[in-house]
Amino acid sequence: MDDDRLPSHVWIMAQIRRSNADGIPAMVVRKGEAQTGTMVLKINQFETGCRVLSQARDLDGVLGWMAAFDGKLVDEAEADSYIERAMSRDPDTWVVEIEDREGRNPFEGKVF
């Protein structure tokens, strides 16, 4: 099966640069597998809490995001604990943190 998607590291770094250019601070907290690693996104809304999204693809291969905690905001310690468990299950996972009080997700794909 041929897969013409961009390698993970190229796609992630391009999205981070675009996010930072748009005034939404984003940073790689942990590098995963360069070619095919998936990503966990932590959107830190500071005192309001954090939202955690895991990269996923639908049945057609379209990129999207699965929300942890039923999409609810949780405190940062709970978000970090979830991310640690995700990394222990899949050591190839990238972790990216967004710092945005409005909770914007600058990465492509809808939440499902």
N, CA, C and O atoms as a printed pandas DataFrame, in Angstrom:
     atom_number atom_name residue_name chain_id  residue_number  x_coord  y_coord  z_coord
0              1         N          MET        A               1    0.841   -1.175    0.000
1              2        CA          MET        A               1    0.000    0.000    0.000
2              3         C          MET        A               1    0.888    1.240    0.000
3              4         O          MET        A               1    1.792    1.357    0.827
4              5         N          ASP        A               2    0.642    2.137   -0.895
5              6        CA          ASP        A               2    1.406    3.368   -1.038
6              7         C          ASP        A               2    0.812    4.449   -0.139
7              8         O          ASP        A               2   -0.404    4.634   -0.108
8              9         N          ASP        A               3    1.658    5.153    0.585
9             10        CA          ASP        A               3    1.200    6.224    1.446
10            11         C          ASP        A               3    1.996    7.479    1.102
11            12         O          ASP        A               3    3.198    7.555    1.357
12            13         N          ASP        A               4    1.311    8.463    0.520
13            14        CA          ASP        A               4    2.008    9.670    0.084
14            15         C          ASP        A               4    1.857   10.831    1.067
15            16         O          ASP        A               4    2.031   11.989    0.687
16            17         N          ARG        A               5    1.535   10.532    2.328
17            18        CA          ARG        A               5    1.429   11.577    3.346
18            19         C          ARG        A               5    2.820   12.087    3.707
19            20         O          ARG        A               5    3.815   11.376    3.565
20            21         N          LEU        A               6    2.870   13.321    4.170
21            22        CA          LEU        A               6    4.121   13.892    4.644
22            23         C          LEU        A               6    4.607   13.130    5.876
23            24         O          LEU        A               6    3.796   12.642    6.662
24            25         N          PRO        A               7    5.929   13.024    6.047
25            26        CA          PRO        A               7    6.436   12.444    7.294
26            27         C          PRO        A               7    5.961   13.282    8.483
27            28         O          PRO        A               7    5.778   14.494    8.367
28            29         N          SER        A               8    5.768   12.632    9.604
29            30        CA          SER        A               8    5.247   13.308   10.795
30            31         C          SER        A               8    6.040   14.547   11.162
31            32         O          SER        A               8    5.459   15.603   11.412
32            33         N          HIS        A               9    7.367   14.433   11.198
33            34        CA          HIS        A               9    8.169   15.566   11.653
34            35         C          HIS        A               9    8.027   16.786   10.742
35            36         O          HIS        A               9    8.068   17.917   11.226
36            37         N          VAL        A              10    7.865   16.581    9.451
37            38        CA          VAL        A              10    7.699   17.692    8.516
38            39         C          VAL        A              10    6.347   18.371    8.742
39            40         O          VAL        A              10    6.262   19.596    8.834
40            41         N          TRP        A              11    5.300   17.563    8.830
41            42        CA          TRP        A              11    3.948   18.090    9.006
42            43         C          TRP        A              11    3.815   18.829   10.339
43            44         O          TRP        A              11    3.262   19.927   10.391
44            45         N          ILE        A              12    4.323   18.223   11.415
45            46        CA          ILE        A              12    4.206   18.827   12.743
46            47         C          ILE        A              12    4.962   20.143   12.811
47            48         O          ILE        A              12    4.426   21.140   13.295
48            49         N          MET        A              13    6.190   20.161   12.336
49            50        CA          MET        A              13    6.990   21.385   12.413
50            51         C          MET        A              13    6.385   22.500   11.548
51            52         O          MET        A              13    6.436   23.668   11.933
52            53         N          ALA        A              14    5.823   22.160   10.400
53            54        CA          ALA        A              14    5.164   23.166    9.559
54            55         C          ALA        A              14    3.945   23.749   10.280
55            56         O          ALA        A              14    3.710   24.957   10.237
56            57         N          GLN        A              15    3.178   22.888   10.938
57            58        CA          GLN        A              15    1.996   23.356   11.668
58            59         C          GLN        A              15    2.398   24.242   12.845
59            60         O          GLN        A              15    1.728   25.234   13.133
60            61         N          ILE        A              16    3.483   23.890   13.522
61            62        CA          ILE        A              16    3.955   24.693   14.655
62            63         C          ILE        A              16    4.419   26.061   14.177
63            64         O          ILE        A              16    4.112   27.075   14.805
64            65         N          ARG        A              17    5.150   26.099   13.077
65            66        CA          ARG        A              17    5.599   27.389   12.548
66            67         C          ARG        A              17    4.405   28.269   12.175
67            68         O          ARG        A              17    4.390   29.464   12.470
68            69         N          ARG        A              18    3.416   27.673   11.532
69            70        CA          ARG        A              18    2.221   28.424   11.152
70            71         C          ARG        A              18    1.481   28.929   12.387
71            72         O          ARG        A              18    1.032   30.075   12.422
72            73         N          SER        A              19    1.358   28.078   13.392
73            74        CA          SER        A              19    0.685   28.463   14.630
74            75         C          SER        A              19    1.392   29.627   15.299
75            76         O          SER        A              19    0.756   30.607   15.687
76            77         N          ASN        A              20    2.710   29.520   15.434
77            78        CA          ASN        A              20    3.480   30.600   16.061
78            79         C          ASN        A              20    3.369   31.888   15.255
79            80         O          ASN        A              20    3.279   32.970   15.836
80            81         N          ALA        A              21    3.375   31.792   13.931
81            82        CA          ALA        A              21    3.224   32.981   13.076
82            83         C          ALA        A              21    1.853   33.621   13.268
83            84         O          ALA        A              21    1.709   34.835   13.126
84            85         N          ASP        A              22    0.845   32.808   13.591
85            86        CA          ASP        A              22   -0.510   33.313   13.827
86            87         C          ASP        A              22   -0.698   33.823   15.257
87            88         O          ASP        A              22   -1.797   34.227   15.638
88            89         N          GLY        A              23    0.376   33.803   16.041
89            90        CA          GLY        A              23    0.293   34.307   17.404
90            91         C          GLY        A              23   -0.225   33.314   18.420
91            92         O          GLY        A              23   -0.613   33.696   19.524
92            93         N          ILE        A              24   -0.236   32.027   18.054
93            94        CA          ILE        A              24   -0.664   30.977   18.977
94            95         C          ILE        A              24    0.586   30.168   19.332
95            96         O          ILE        A              24    1.047   29.366   18.520
96            97         N          PRO        A              25    1.137   30.365   20.528
97            98        CA          PRO        A              25    2.361   29.657   20.897
98            99         C          PRO        A              25    2.183   28.137   20.876
99           100         O          PRO        A              25    1.252   27.595   21.473
100          101         N          ALA        A              26    3.089   27.472   20.181
101          102        CA          ALA        A              26    3.067   26.014   20.077
102          103         C          ALA        A              26    4.495   25.502   20.168
103          104         O          ALA        A              26    5.424   26.123   19.651
104          105         N          MET        A              27    4.661   24.350   20.837
105          106        CA          MET        A              27    5.999   23.788   20.956
106          107         C          MET        A              27    5.942   22.267   21.060
107          108         O          MET        A              27    4.988   21.692   21.583
108          109         N          VAL        A              28    6.995   21.637   20.545
109          110        CA          VAL        A              28    7.138   20.194   20.694
110          111         C          VAL        A              28    7.644   19.942   22.102
111          112         O          VAL        A              28    8.694   20.452   22.494
112          113         N          VAL        A              29    6.892   19.151   22.863
113          114        CA          VAL        A              29    7.280   18.793   24.215
114          115         C          VAL        A              29    8.060   17.475   24.187
115          116         O          VAL        A              29    8.953   17.248   25.002
116          117         N          ARG        A              30    7.703   16.615   23.233
117          118        CA          ARG        A              30    8.375   15.327   23.079
118          119         C          ARG        A              30    8.343   14.918   21.621
119          120         O          ARG        A              30    7.287   14.906   20.988
120          121         N          LYS        A              31    9.513   14.584   21.092
121          122        CA          LYS        A              31    9.592   14.111   19.708
122          123         C          LYS        A              31    9.290   12.625   19.662
123          124         O          LYS        A              31    9.739   11.846   20.502
124          125         N          GLY        A              32    8.512   12.257   18.651
125          126        CA          GLY        A              32    8.196   10.855   18.428
126          127         C          GLY        A              32    8.914   10.347   17.196
127          128         O          GLY        A              32    9.920   10.913   16.769
128          129         N          GLU        A              33    8.394    9.290   16.636
129          130        CA          GLU        A              33    8.988    8.692   15.443
130          131         C          GLU        A              33    8.846    9.666   14.278
131          132         O          GLU        A              33    7.752   10.165   14.011
132          133         N          ALA        A              34    9.948    9.937   13.588
133          134        CA          ALA        A              34    9.998   11.004   12.582
134          135         C          ALA        A              34    9.093   10.767   11.386
135          136         O          ALA        A              34    8.507   11.717   10.867
136          137         N          GLN        A              35    8.965    9.549   10.942
137          138        CA          GLN        A              35    8.213    9.281    9.717
138          139         C          GLN        A              35    6.723    9.060    9.951
139          140         O          GLN        A              35    5.890    9.618    9.237
140          141         N          THR        A              36    6.389    8.246   10.949
141          142        CA          THR        A              36    4.993    7.816   11.084
142          143         C          THR        A              36    4.388    8.024   12.470
143          144         O          THR        A              36    3.279    7.559   12.734
144          145         N          GLY        A              37    5.097    8.712   13.351
145          146        CA          GLY        A              37    4.575    8.902   14.700
146          147         C          GLY        A              37    3.291    9.713   14.707
147          148         O          GLY        A              37    3.129   10.649   13.924
148          149         N          THR        A              38    2.382    9.346   15.597
149          150        CA          THR        A              38    1.153   10.120   15.758
150          151         C          THR        A              38    1.379   11.182   16.823
151          152         O          THR        A              38    2.454   11.251   17.419
152          153         N          MET        A              39    0.377   12.002   17.060
153          154        CA          MET        A              39    0.563   13.136   17.944
154          155         C          MET        A              39   -0.547   13.230   18.978
155          156         O          MET        A              39   -1.711   12.933   18.709
156          157         N          VAL        A              40   -0.145   13.653   20.167
157          158        CA          VAL        A              40   -1.085   14.059   21.209
158          159         C          VAL        A              40   -0.905   15.560   21.365
159          160         O          VAL        A              40    0.215   16.059   21.473
160          161         N          LEU        A              41   -2.004   16.254   21.375
161          162        CA          LEU        A              41   -2.002   17.711   21.446
162          163         C          LEU        A              41   -2.600   18.141   22.781
163          164         O          LEU        A              41   -3.720   17.768   23.129
164          165         N          LYS        A              42   -1.827   18.935   23.518
165          166        CA          LYS        A              42   -2.304   19.481   24.790
166          167         C          LYS        A              42   -2.539   20.973   24.572
167          168         O          LYS        A              42   -1.605   21.731   24.308
168          169         N          ILE        A              43   -3.799   21.379   24.688
169          170        CA          ILE        A              43   -4.147   22.787   24.532
170          171         C          ILE        A              43   -4.329   23.365   25.931
171          172         O          ILE        A              43   -5.324   23.102   26.607
172          173         N          ASN        A              44   -3.355   24.151   26.343
173          174        CA          ASN        A              44   -3.326   24.713   27.686
174          175         C          ASN        A              44   -4.008   26.080   27.684
175          176         O          ASN        A              44   -3.525   27.036   27.077
176          177         N          GLN        A              45   -5.140   26.143   28.378
177          178        CA          GLN        A              45   -5.877   27.395   28.501
178          179         C          GLN        A              45   -5.623   28.047   29.858
179          180         O          GLN        A              45   -6.429   28.835   30.353
180          181         N          PHE        A              46   -4.481   27.695   30.441
181          182        CA          PHE        A              46   -4.003   28.248   31.696
182          183         C          PHE        A              46   -4.989   28.001   32.833
183          184         O          PHE        A              46   -5.312   26.844   33.104
184          185         N          GLU        A              47   -5.477   29.029   33.501
185          186        CA          GLU        A              47   -6.312   28.811   34.683
186          187         C          GLU        A              47   -7.628   28.107   34.367
187          188         O          GLU        A              47   -8.246   27.544   35.270
188          189         N          THR        A              48   -8.064   28.122   33.137
189          190        CA          THR        A              48   -9.307   27.449   32.750
190          191         C          THR        A              48   -9.137   25.942   32.687
191          192         O          THR        A              48  -10.089   25.202   32.938
192          193         N          GLY        A              49   -7.928   25.472   32.353
193          194        CA          GLY        A              49   -7.644   24.047   32.255
194          195         C          GLY        A              49   -7.026   23.693   30.913
195          196         O          GLY        A              49   -6.674   24.565   30.120
196          197         N          CYS        A              50   -6.902   22.397   30.679
197          198        CA          CYS        A              50   -6.285   21.887   29.453
198          199         C          CYS        A              50   -7.247   20.949   28.736
199          200         O          CYS        A              50   -8.053   20.258   29.359
200          201         N          ARG        A              51   -7.144   20.942   27.432
201          202        CA          ARG        A              51   -7.873   19.984   26.598
202          203         C          ARG        A              51   -6.825   19.105   25.933
203          204         O          ARG        A              51   -5.786   19.598   25.494
204          205         N          VAL        A              52   -7.091   17.807   25.856
205          206        CA          VAL        A              52   -6.153   16.864   25.259
206          207         C          VAL        A              52   -6.822   16.211   24.060
207          208         O          VAL        A              52   -7.933   15.690   24.154
208          209         N          LEU        A              53   -6.117   16.249   22.924
209          210        CA          LEU        A              53   -6.612   15.645   21.688
210          211         C          LEU        A              53   -5.569   14.667   21.166
211          212         O          LEU        A              53   -4.372   14.951   21.201
212          213         N          SER        A              54   -6.021   13.518   20.684
213          214        CA          SER        A              54   -5.128   12.530   20.084
214          215         C          SER        A              54   -5.393   12.460   18.592
215          216         O          SER        A              54   -6.541   12.399   18.151
216          217         N          GLN        A              55   -4.321   12.469   17.825
217          218        CA          GLN        A              55   -4.436   12.401   16.377
218          219         C          GLN        A              55   -5.024   11.046   15.980
219          220         O          GLN        A              55   -4.645   10.004   16.516
220          221         N          ALA        A              56   -5.945   11.086   15.041
221          222        CA          ALA        A              56   -6.572    9.870   14.541
222          223         C          ALA        A              56   -6.998   10.103   13.096
223          224         O          ALA        A              56   -7.080   11.242   12.636
224          225         N          ARG        A              57   -7.260    9.037   12.407
225          226        CA          ARG        A              57   -7.771    9.121   11.038
226          227         C          ARG        A              57   -9.084    8.360   10.976
227          228         O          ARG        A              57   -9.257    7.337   11.638
228          229         N          ASP        A              58  -10.014    8.878   10.164
229          230        CA          ASP        A              58  -11.287    8.182   10.013
230          231         C          ASP        A              58  -11.117    7.025    9.035
231          232         O          ASP        A              58  -10.006    6.759    8.575
232          233         N          LEU        A              59  -12.195    6.345    8.719
233          234        CA          LEU        A              59  -12.124    5.174    7.843
234          235         C          LEU        A              59  -11.620    5.500    6.446
235          236         O          LEU        A              59  -11.113    4.622    5.748
236          237         N          ASP        A              60  -11.757    6.757    6.033
237          238        CA          ASP        A              60  -11.272    7.183    4.722
238          239         C          ASP        A              60   -9.841    7.710    4.775
239          240         O          ASP        A              60   -9.301    8.142    3.756
240          241         N          GLY        A              61   -9.228    7.678    5.952
241          242        CA          GLY        A              61   -7.861    8.154    6.101
242          243         C          GLY        A              61   -7.734    9.649    6.301
243          244         O          GLY        A              61   -6.630   10.191    6.236
244          245         N          VAL        A              62   -8.848   10.326    6.544
245          246        CA          VAL        A              62   -8.835   11.779    6.746
246          247         C          VAL        A              62   -8.426   12.074    8.192
247          248         O          VAL        A              62   -8.946   11.484    9.139
248          249         N          LEU        A              63   -7.480   13.002    8.330
249          250        CA          LEU        A              63   -6.967   13.365    9.646
250          251         C          LEU        A              63   -8.043   14.015   10.497
251          252         O          LEU        A              63   -8.824   14.838   10.020
252          253         N          GLY        A              64   -8.070   13.635   11.751
253          254        CA          GLY        A              64   -8.978   14.230   12.717
254          255         C          GLY        A              64   -8.407   14.075   14.110
255          256         O          GLY        A              64   -7.259   13.663   14.276
256          257         N          TRP        A              65   -9.198   14.403   15.100
257          258        CA          TRP        A              65   -8.750   14.377   16.485
258          259         C          TRP        A              65   -9.801   13.735   17.369
259          260         O          TRP        A              65  -10.994   14.006   17.231
260          261         N          MET        A              66   -9.352   12.885   18.275
261          262        CA          MET        A              66  -10.235   12.299   19.280
262          263         C          MET        A              66   -9.970   13.029   20.584
263          264         O          MET        A              66   -8.829   13.114   21.040
264          265         N          ALA        A              67  -11.027   13.552   21.178
265          266        CA          ALA        A              67  -10.899   14.325   22.417
266          267         C          ALA        A              67  -10.882   13.398   23.625
267          268         O          ALA        A              67  -11.757   12.547   23.781
268          269         N          ALA        A              68   -9.878   13.574   24.475
269          270        CA          ALA        A              68   -9.837   12.862   25.751
270          271         C          ALA        A              68  -10.799   13.547   26.716
271          272         O          ALA        A              68  -11.168   14.705   26.520
272          273         N          PHE        A              69  -11.196   12.833   27.745
273          274        CA          PHE        A              69  -12.059   13.379   28.796
274          275         C          PHE        A              69  -13.372   13.919   28.227
275          276         O          PHE        A              69  -13.916   14.900   28.735
276          277         N          ASP        A              70  -13.874   13.278   27.177
277          278        CA          ASP        A              70  -15.123   13.708   26.529
278          279         C          ASP        A              70  -15.076   15.166   26.095
279          280         O          ASP        A              70  -16.105   15.839   26.037
280          281         N          GLY        A              71  -13.866   15.652   25.790
281          282        CA          GLY        A              71  -13.693   17.026   25.322
282          283         C          GLY        A              71  -13.695   18.068   26.418
283          284         O          GLY        A              71  -13.595   19.262   26.139
284          285         N          LYS        A              72  -13.808   17.630   27.667
285          286        CA          LYS        A              72  -13.854   18.576   28.783
286          287         C          LYS        A              72  -12.464   19.068   29.145
287          288         O          LYS        A              72  -11.465   18.392   28.899
288          289         N          LEU        A              73  -12.415   20.254   29.730
289          290        CA          LEU        A              73  -11.168   20.797   30.255
290          291         C          LEU        A              73  -10.842   20.112   31.574
291          292         O          LEU        A              73  -11.721   19.866   32.400
292          293         N          VAL        A              74   -9.552   19.807   31.756
293          294        CA          VAL        A              74   -9.081   19.196   32.998
294          295         C          VAL        A              74   -7.878   19.995   33.486
295          296         O          VAL        A              74   -7.306   20.788   32.739
296          297         N          ASP        A              75   -7.495   19.779   34.757
297          298        CA          ASP        A              75   -6.319   20.500   35.238
298          299         C          ASP        A              75   -5.066   19.939   34.565
299          300         O          ASP        A              75   -5.077   18.833   34.023
300          301         N          GLU        A              76   -3.998   20.717   34.610
301          302        CA          GLU        A              76   -2.786   20.365   33.868
302          303         C          GLU        A              76   -2.182   19.044   34.333
303          304         O          GLU        A              76   -1.675   18.283   33.509
304          305         N          ALA        A              77   -2.224   18.756   35.619
305          306        CA          ALA        A              77   -1.668   17.500   36.131
306          307         C          ALA        A              77   -2.413   16.300   35.554
307          308         O          ALA        A              77   -1.793   15.298   35.201
308          309         N          GLU        A              78   -3.727   16.395   35.456
309          310        CA          GLU        A              78   -4.519   15.301   34.887
310          311         C          GLU        A              78   -4.224   15.137   33.403
311          312         O          GLU        A              78   -4.128   14.013   32.911
312          313         N          ALA        A              79   -4.081   16.243   32.689
313          314        CA          ALA        A              79   -3.732   16.186   31.268
314          315         C          ALA        A              79   -2.363   15.541   31.082
315          316         O          ALA        A              79   -2.192   14.690   30.209
316          317         N          ASP        A              80   -1.389   15.941   31.897
317          318        CA          ASP        A              80   -0.040   15.382   31.794
318          319         C          ASP        A              80   -0.024   13.889   32.107
319          320         O          ASP        A              80    0.700   13.126   31.466
320          321         N          SER        A              81   -0.812   13.475   33.080
321          322        CA          SER        A              81   -0.903   12.054   33.431
322          323         C          SER        A              81   -1.465   11.245   32.260
323          324         O          SER        A              81   -0.969   10.161   31.950
324          325         N          TYR        A              82   -2.499   11.778   31.617
325          326        CA          TYR        A              82   -3.081   11.114   30.439
326          327         C          TYR        A              82   -2.021   10.979   29.337
327          328         O          TYR        A              82   -1.896    9.924   28.715
328          329         N          ILE        A              83   -1.275   12.037   29.109
329          330        CA          ILE        A              83   -0.253   12.037   28.056
330          331         C          ILE        A              83    0.846   11.031   28.378
331          332         O          ILE        A              83    1.324   10.334   27.483
332          333         N          GLU        A              84    1.252   10.946   29.637
333          334        CA          GLU        A              84    2.267    9.963   30.045
334          335         C          GLU        A              84    1.791    8.543   29.754
335          336         O          GLU        A              84    2.561    7.716   29.266
336          337         N          ARG        A              85    0.530    8.261   30.049
337          338        CA          ARG        A              85   -0.016    6.921   29.759
338          339         C          ARG        A              85   -0.036    6.656   28.259
339          340         O          ARG        A              85    0.262    5.546   27.818
340          341         N          ALA        A              86   -0.385    7.669   27.478
341          342        CA          ALA        A              86   -0.410    7.511   26.015
342          343         C          ALA        A              86    0.996    7.215   25.483
343          344         O          ALA        A              86    1.162    6.382   24.593
344          345         N          MET        A              87    1.994    7.892   26.024
345          346        CA          MET        A              87    3.376    7.673   25.582
346          347         C          MET        A              87    3.879    6.295   25.994
347          348         O          MET        A              87    4.684    5.696   25.281
348          349         N          SER        A              88    3.418    5.785   27.131
349          350        CA          SER        A              88    3.855    4.453   27.552
350          351         C          SER        A              88    3.250    3.376   26.655
351          352         O          SER        A              88    3.854    2.322   26.456
352          353         N          ARG        A              89    2.055    3.637   26.112
353          354        CA          ARG        A              89    1.430    2.686   25.173
354          355         C          ARG        A              89    2.057    2.766   23.793
355          356         O          ARG        A              89    2.181    1.753   23.105
356          357         N          ASP        A              90    2.454    3.968   23.382
357          358        CA          ASP        A              90    3.022    4.173   22.055
358          359         C          ASP        A              90    4.215    5.120   22.158
359          360         O          ASP        A              90    4.042    6.338   22.123
360          361         N          PRO        A              91    5.425    4.568   22.286
361          362        CA          PRO        A              91    6.611    5.417   22.450
362          363         C          PRO        A              91    6.962    6.240   21.209
363          364         O          PRO        A              91    7.853    7.087   21.271
364          365         N          ASP        A              92    6.286    6.011   20.095
365          366        CA          ASP        A              92    6.521    6.783   18.870
366          367         C          ASP        A              92    5.713    8.076   18.825
367          368         O          ASP        A              92    5.803    8.827   17.854
368          369         N          THR        A              93    4.928    8.341   19.861
369          370        CA          THR        A              93    4.023    9.486   19.911
370          371         C          THR        A              93    4.768   10.807   20.087
371          372         O          THR        A              93    5.688   10.918   20.897
372          373         N          TRP        A              94    4.350   11.802   19.311
373          374        CA          TRP        A              94    4.798   13.185   19.484
374          375         C          TRP        A              94    3.850   13.856   20.464
375          376         O          TRP        A              94    2.662   13.536   20.498
376          377         N          VAL        A              95    4.365   14.785   21.260
377          378        CA          VAL        A              95    3.517   15.578   22.145
378          379         C          VAL        A              95    3.772   17.045   21.820
379          380         O          VAL        A              95    4.910   17.514   21.844
380          381         N          VAL        A              96    2.694   17.757   21.516
381          382        CA          VAL        A              96    2.772   19.180   21.199
382          383         C          VAL        A              96    1.866   19.918   22.167
383          384         O          VAL        A              96    0.740   19.496   22.429
384          385         N          GLU        A              97    2.369   21.029   22.698
385          386        CA          GLU        A              97    1.558   21.850   23.594
386          387         C          GLU        A              97    1.273   23.194   22.937
387          388         O          GLU        A              97    2.164   23.853   22.400
388          389         N          ILE        A              98    0.020   23.569   22.997
389          390        CA          ILE        A              98   -0.457   24.872   22.528
390          391         C          ILE        A              98   -0.816   25.670   23.771
391          392         O          ILE        A              98   -1.468   25.149   24.676
392          393         N          GLU        A              99   -0.401   26.919   23.823
393          394        CA          GLU        A              99   -0.783   27.795   24.931
394          395         C          GLU        A              99   -1.688   28.881   24.371
395          396         O          GLU        A              99   -1.233   29.804   23.696
396          397         N          ASP        A             100   -2.974   28.752   24.664
397          398        CA          ASP        A             100   -3.941   29.690   24.107
398          399         C          ASP        A             100   -5.159   29.776   25.021
399          400         O          ASP        A             100   -5.883   28.795   25.196
400          401         N          ARG        A             101   -5.373   30.915   25.583
401          402        CA          ARG        A             101   -6.507   31.089   26.498
402          403         C          ARG        A             101   -7.848   30.806   25.826
403          404         O          ARG        A             101   -8.807   30.425   26.496
404          405         N          GLU        A             102   -7.922   30.989   24.518
405          406        CA          GLU        A             102   -9.175   30.744   23.781
406          407         C          GLU        A             102   -9.354   29.278   23.417
407          408         O          GLU        A             102  -10.439   28.881   22.992
408          409         N          GLY        A             103   -8.310   28.465   23.574
409          410        CA          GLY        A             103   -8.426   27.034   23.308
410          411         C          GLY        A             103   -8.435   26.664   21.844
411          412         O          GLY        A             103   -8.980   25.626   21.468
412          413         N          ARG        A             104   -7.836   27.504   21.006
413          414        CA          ARG        A             104   -7.823   27.227   19.566
414          415         C          ARG        A             104   -6.880   26.072   19.237
415          416         O          ARG        A             104   -5.808   25.933   19.824
416          417         N          ASN        A             105   -7.307   25.255   18.289
417          418        CA          ASN        A             105   -6.486   24.166   17.772
418          419         C          ASN        A             105   -6.042   24.555   16.366
419          420         O          ASN        A             105   -6.845   24.508   15.434
420          421         N          PRO        A             106   -4.773   24.941   16.197
421          422        CA          PRO        A             106   -4.306   25.389   14.881
422          423         C          PRO        A             106   -3.979   24.250   13.923
423          424         O          PRO        A             106   -3.627   24.497   12.769
424          425         N          PHE        A             107   -4.089   23.016   14.382
425          426        CA          PHE        A             107   -3.781   21.875   13.528
426          427         C          PHE        A             107   -4.992   21.469   12.703
427          428         O          PHE        A             107   -6.135   21.631   13.128
428          429         N          GLU        A             108   -4.724   20.946   11.534
429          430        CA          GLU        A             108   -5.783   20.534   10.618
430          431         C          GLU        A             108   -6.584   19.372   11.181
431          432         O          GLU        A             108   -6.071   18.568   11.960
432          433         N          GLY        A             109   -7.839   19.293   10.780
433          434        CA          GLY        A             109   -8.678   18.160   11.123
434          435         C          GLY        A             109   -9.739   18.504   12.132
435          436         O          GLY        A             109   -9.543   19.348   13.007
436          437         N          LYS        A             110  -10.874   17.834   11.998
437          438        CA          LYS        A             110  -11.987   18.084   12.911
438          439         C          LYS        A             110  -11.901   17.148   14.114
439          440         O          LYS        A             110  -11.258   16.099   14.057
440          441         N          VAL        A             111  -12.550   17.540   15.189
441          442        CA          VAL        A             111  -12.615   16.714   16.393
442          443         C          VAL        A             111  -13.818   15.785   16.257
443          444         O          VAL        A             111  -14.937   16.222   15.989
444          445         N          PHE        A             112  -13.559   14.493   16.449
445          446        CA          PHE        A             112  -14.679   13.522   16.410
446          447         C          PHE        A             112  -14.617   12.592   17.585
447          448         O          PHE        A             112  -15.468   11.714   17.723
